[in-house]
Amino acid sequence: MNLKQRITEDMKAAMRAGDTKRRDTIRLLQAAIKQREVDERIELDDTAIVAVIEKMLKQRRDSITQYEAANRHDLAESEKYEMDVLLTYMPEMLGEAEVDKIVDEVIGSLGADQRQMGRIMSLLKAKLAGRADMAQVSMLVKKKISA
């Protein structure tokens, strides 16, 4: 079962269970996927769906930060719930040791040169997309190639 089918099945299950918050969050996800498919006139595969989910998660993180700064904890809790639902569709996150090993392999294959940063990150994004926080991976790469 691919990711899109799993999302649809979870939507049906949430509707049967009467879980309106979960249902509404899954509907938001389905709408974002459908919007991207219509805009680009393609059928999204699991990798592209993970990219959509990552974007939605980033939006939720930003919203939570702003809501907490404005003392709107009720809205922040709503965003946190949506994040929890969206995280169930993300692939298993890699541990620090595994990420470090992959970074070392890529740097070893290209050479530790500051000018290669963009190329290193593009290769790492292909290998780690959805399985590691790319901002932290970027900081790790910068630290390794500047040493």
C-alpha positions as CSV (number, residue, x, y, z in Angstrom):
1,M,0.0,0.0,0.0
2,N,1.5,3.3,-1.0
3,L,1.4,6.4,1.1
4,K,-1.5,8.0,-0.7
5,Q,-3.7,4.9,-0.2
6,R,-2.7,4.8,3.4
7,I,-3.8,8.4,3.9
8,T,-7.1,7.7,2.2
9,E,-7.7,4.6,4.4
10,D,-6.8,6.6,7.6
11,M,-9.3,9.3,6.4
12,K,-12.1,6.6,6.2
13,A,-11.1,5.2,9.6
14,A,-11.3,8.7,11.2
15,M,-14.7,9.3,9.6
16,R,-16.0,6.0,10.9
17,A,-14.6,6.7,14.4
18,G,-16.1,10.2,14.4
19,D,-12.6,11.7,15.1
20,T,-13.2,15.1,13.5
21,K,-9.9,16.7,14.4
22,R,-7.9,13.8,12.8
23,R,-10.3,13.8,9.8
24,D,-9.9,17.5,9.3
25,T,-6.1,17.3,9.4
26,I,-6.0,14.4,6.9
27,R,-8.3,16.5,4.7
28,L,-5.8,19.4,4.8
29,L,-3.1,16.9,3.8
30,Q,-5.1,15.5,0.9
31,A,-6.0,19.0,-0.3
32,A,-2.3,19.9,-0.3
33,I,-1.4,16.8,-2.3
34,K,-4.3,17.3,-4.7
35,Q,-3.3,21.0,-5.2
36,R,0.3,20.0,-6.1
37,E,-0.9,17.3,-8.5
38,V,-3.2,19.8,-10.2
39,D,-0.6,22.6,-10.4
40,E,2.1,20.3,-11.8
41,R,-0.2,18.0,-13.7
42,I,1.4,14.9,-12.3
43,E,0.6,12.0,-10.0
44,L,2.7,12.3,-6.9
45,D,4.8,9.4,-5.7
46,D,5.6,8.7,-2.1
47,T,8.8,10.8,-2.2
48,A,6.8,13.9,-3.5
49,I,4.1,13.3,-0.9
50,V,6.8,13.3,1.9
51,A,8.0,16.6,0.5
52,V,4.5,18.0,0.8
53,I,4.2,16.7,4.4
54,E,7.6,18.2,5.2
55,K,6.4,21.6,4.0
56,M,3.3,21.3,6.1
57,L,5.3,20.4,9.1
58,K,7.5,23.4,8.7
59,Q,4.5,25.7,8.5
60,R,3.1,24.1,11.7
61,R,6.5,24.7,13.5
62,D,6.5,28.3,12.4
63,S,2.9,28.8,13.5
64,I,3.5,27.2,16.9
65,T,6.5,29.6,17.5
66,Q,4.3,32.6,16.6
67,Y,1.3,31.4,18.6
68,E,3.4,30.8,21.7
69,A,5.1,34.2,21.4
70,A,1.6,35.8,21.2
71,N,0.4,33.7,24.3
72,R,-2.2,31.8,22.2
73,H,-1.6,28.4,23.7
74,D,-5.0,27.1,22.4
75,L,-4.0,27.7,18.8
76,A,-0.5,26.3,19.5
77,E,-2.0,23.1,20.8
78,S,-4.2,22.7,17.7
79,E,-1.1,23.1,15.5
80,K,0.8,20.5,17.7
81,Y,-2.0,18.0,17.2
82,E,-1.9,18.5,13.4
83,M,1.9,18.0,13.6
84,D,1.4,14.7,15.4
85,V,-1.0,13.5,12.8
86,L,1.3,14.5,9.9
87,L,4.3,12.9,11.6
88,T,2.6,9.5,11.4
89,Y,3.1,9.6,7.6
90,M,6.8,10.5,7.7
91,P,9.4,7.8,7.1
92,E,11.4,6.5,10.1
93,M,14.0,9.1,11.2
94,L,17.6,8.1,11.1
95,G,19.8,8.3,14.2
96,E,22.7,10.8,14.5
97,A,25.3,8.0,14.0
98,E,23.6,6.9,10.7
99,V,23.3,10.5,9.4
100,D,27.0,11.1,10.4
101,K,28.1,8.0,8.5
102,I,26.1,9.0,5.3
103,V,27.6,12.6,5.5
104,D,31.1,11.2,5.9
105,E,30.5,8.9,2.8
106,V,29.3,11.8,0.6
107,I,32.1,14.1,1.7
108,G,34.6,11.4,1.2
109,S,33.4,10.8,-2.3
110,L,33.4,14.5,-3.3
111,G,36.3,15.8,-1.1
112,A,36.0,18.2,1.8
113,D,36.0,21.5,-0.1
114,Q,33.9,24.6,0.7
115,R,33.1,25.0,-3.0
116,Q,31.4,21.6,-3.0
117,M,28.9,22.5,-0.3
118,G,25.9,22.8,-2.8
119,R,26.8,19.5,-4.5
120,I,27.2,17.7,-1.2
121,M,23.9,19.0,0.1
122,S,22.1,18.0,-3.1
123,L,23.4,14.4,-2.8
124,L,22.5,14.3,0.9
125,K,19.0,15.6,0.2
126,A,18.4,12.8,-2.2
127,K,19.6,10.2,0.4
128,L,18.1,11.8,3.6
129,A,14.9,13.6,2.5
130,G,12.3,13.0,5.1
131,R,14.5,10.9,7.2
132,A,16.7,13.6,8.8
133,D,16.4,17.3,9.6
134,M,18.2,18.9,6.7
135,A,19.0,22.1,8.6
136,Q,21.0,20.1,11.1
137,V,22.6,18.1,8.3
138,S,23.7,21.3,6.7
139,M,25.3,22.5,10.0
140,L,27.0,19.1,10.3
141,V,28.4,19.3,6.8
142,K,29.7,22.9,7.3
143,K,31.4,21.8,10.5
144,K,33.1,18.8,8.8
145,I,34.3,20.6,5.7
146,S,35.6,23.7,7.5
147,A,37.7,21.6,9.9
